[in-house]
Amino acid sequence: MASQSNIPSANLTTENPQLSETTPATGEDVLDAKASPTPSVFVNTEPMREDQVQNAVKFLSHPKVRGSPVIYRRSFLERKGLTKEEIDEAFRRVPDPPPTATSAQPANTNQVASTNALPQAPTKVLQPPAAAPGADAISTMGTLAQSRFHWYHALLAVGVLAVSGAGTALLFKNAIVPRLKSWIRKVVLEEDELAKKLNSKPSLAEETAAAAKAAAAAAADVAKASQEMVNSKNEEKMYFMEFTNMLDAQQREMRSLSNSIRKLEGQSNGLGRNSFVEQEDYRSAAYSSSKQPVTNGKADFDVGSVRSSPSPASAEQPLPPHSKSYMEIMAMVQRGERPPNIKPWETAPAQTMYGSDVKAQDNGVTYEMNGDNPAPWWQRKNVNITEIGQDETKTAPYSIPANDRPLQRTWVPPLPPPVAMPEAAAAIRQPKSTIQRDRLTDDQLLARASEGTDELQRITKISESGGALEMNDASSGQYSSEIQEEKENGYEEH
Amino acid sequence: MPVFKTPFNGYAVKFSPFYESRLAVATSQNFGILGNGRLHILNLNPSGPISEFGFFETSDGIYDLTWSEDNDNIVIAAIADGSVKIYDLSLPPTQNPIRSLHEHSREVHSADYNPVRRDSFLTSSWDDTVKLWTIDRPTSVRTFKEHTYCVYSAAWNPRHADVFASASGDCTLRIWDVREPASTMIIPAHEFEILSCDWNKYDESCIVSASVDKSIRVWDVRNFRIPVAVLNGHGYAVRKVKCSPHRQNMIVSCSYDMTVCMWDYMVEDSLVTRYDHHTEFAVGVDMSVLVEGLMASTGWDELVYVWQHGMDPRAP
């Protein structure tokens, strides 16, 4: 303990004599404190740095920082190396907005005047609103760091562009349009003159006009006739299209039927098969009209296939009894599954056990009685410093079956981020959530089935009216993606 | 060199301050994410293999442990469910743990026993606090709440009875004095989370911190703006650092690059030895106070190695 008192006194001579702690520095021993108050080494004895305090004040005056919790502001300043006293001083200085703002404003107004000269707008109406955001931008810029600069810069640019756009619009309106109008008037006048000239030769012109009219009438008739022909052709085309659509629809149904047959053959889902058989008969009867029964069959059938798909997925998950890798366990926990090797806690206390030696005191004694080795192996100091990594054969007794871990691994965070744990704990403690999910997916399936029927009705209507094929594809594509989602939901339940 | 295989992933290992052949290992199931925990008490045998004196099973993973400096049978475990459990090896298993202190609201990450006063211990937790306890009291004596993120480690000063340091994920080291209302020093030691800290056993002002930025920094609290030394060499975050109880300059550290390294920070080329015996994250390391050069390490590969410095841990 004697050396201990020397060190603090040495500190006094080397350190800055100003002691600016808020709490009094006391010695380590209670006796020492009363006798000779040597300052503790573990207290910061630096004087306050004014530049750091000013930086902190600027930081704390930032509007964004004002919005953040006080703790994070303190933490940031601490991380930057400010001492407690400096941080407290900065906090003390900041919540006085008027004195700091008035000192900054005279400097800012100069900047405002100079920058207002730049965007020379032609119309005066636009200038004040452009100047106001510019002034705001500049006043805040004066108190901010440079990182905000380019944002307000962009705002200014937008303002300038708007002003110039308005200016050109006005210019156009005022200057160019009248010119256009006068030009048009000129052209019209010329046409009138031409018309007057024409009227001086009546007879020939009349005859030719009559002939022309007759020809025009004939042409019109011809046109009408051809139009009718085109219409009839269109109708025929429509019928043809409709016919091909129906054929396509039936072809698709046949394909899906064959798929379902294959699937159902692989599974023992009697329900699906029954519905499928019924619908097939129905379909063959009502084949030409392509109405409701077909759509029902298709919808039911697809629902059946979705429900059966989760079962093979669950069968494919044999859980190995021994160590999974860290990422697998994290993934399991985040999915809400519980790793299988956890023992329920009611039975666990029975596991606590001691070895044959219950009395702890004996252990310390029995070793030294070993006559063969006067000193245990760990007290024998080996002078040779052996190279590490040469001996690769001796890992057998406790080799780990951790083969699936590649050596080149991206850095894994040291511990699960604290956020992950509540989710995991919550998921484990709420097994009910899976049941709720079951109910949800059933409802979803029903909703999707009805959606499916609506869509198919829409499809048939469109085909009757001769719409394009693309509509069918788009809606069927959407429907298939919904099936995909249902399949995934079903998978998650297990 | 003997090896012990634990059923769960290792998290911490500590030699007993009373018996040179005894050590305790804290383990957690499923890498500590979710599952049970087990506290093993191991004995080193002169003939070779490590034998197990016993183990205690817990409902949640054990992240750290500390031996009492006052009673050779007391072990304190820091549990992942926020509780602190005290075990007495002289009592039968049915009476253990003798205390379960549940005050932290989140995982307790470290525990350290006061080597000077010998009646109190600290626990640090992911709920941003450090708590001071005594063995006899059922509730904490004091809570130190200043950090703004998980406190990963708290360590008593080996000379001063009331001074301790805490290392936190908010990138600061804080020095505290129990007699003071708030922390007495804030050292912004790293730019990233600080996972471990330890005092030098021979220089009371010297503290060592280990961080996610793969470096270990040695600080003098009297001049904390600049580190005394920066030790680089680990390939990933350094999980634990420990100052040697026998040599002033020697530091041992373990890291997620699966190696345990021995450093001499007064030397230019600080890395003395690198042991890469683990095949998973090396998470716990300790040096024996009673036997010079004896060290132990454990990792997520479920192995505990005990070896003499300079020898190959995997050698028979």
Interface residues (C-beta under 8 A of the other chain):
Chain A: Q4 I7 N11 E15 E21 T23 T26 E28 S40 V41 F42 V43 N44 I71 Y72 R74 S75 E78 R79 K80 G81 T83 K84 S323 K324 Y326 I329 M330 V333 R338 P339 N341 I342 K343 W345 A348 P349 Q351 T352 M353 Y354 G355 D357 V358 K359 A360 N363 G364 Y367 N370 N373 P376 W377 W378 Q379 R380 K381 N382 V383 N384 I385 T386 I388 G389 Q390 D391 K394 T395 P397 Y398 I400 A402 R405 W411 V412 P414 L415 P416 P418 M421 A424 I428
Chain B: V3 K5 F18 Y19 E20 S21 R22 Q29 N30 F31 G32 I33 L34 G35 N36 N43 L44 N45 P46 S47 G48 S51 E52 F53 G54 F55 F56 E57 T58 S59 D72 N73 L89 S90 P92 P93 T94 N96 R106 E107 W126 T148 Y149 C150 N157 R159 H160 A161 D162 V163 D170 C171 T172 I175 D177 R179 E180 P181 A182 S183 T184 M185 I186 P188 E193 L195 E204 S205 V212 V221 R222 F224 R225 Y236 A237 R239 Y256 T273 R274 Y275 D276 H277 T279 E280 S288 V291 E292 G293 L294 W300 D301 E302 L303 V306 Q308 G310 M311 D312 R314 A315 P316
